Amino acid sequence: MAIEKSVASASIAEVVDRILDKGIVIDAFVRVSLVGIELIAIEVRAVVASIESWLKYAEAVGLTVEPAAA
């Protein structure tokens, strides 16, 4: 009896398509302080997504700005 092994592999195009479809959000905050004095504060927010996914994310976190009425 032979054992067959199935390996699912994805091409780079499939991976990029999936990332653009679902999106990736990286949000980080780093604070370095010494004796209660803040020395360094770094905030990083990176989003890799399609425009549609980004607009959904931006609306969800309140980053969209409504145009001013003339």
Buried (B, 14 or more C-beta within 10 A) or exposed (E): EEEEEEEEEEEEEEEEEEBBEEBEEEEEEEEEEEEEEEEEEEEEEEBEBBEEBBEEBBEEEEEEEEEEEE
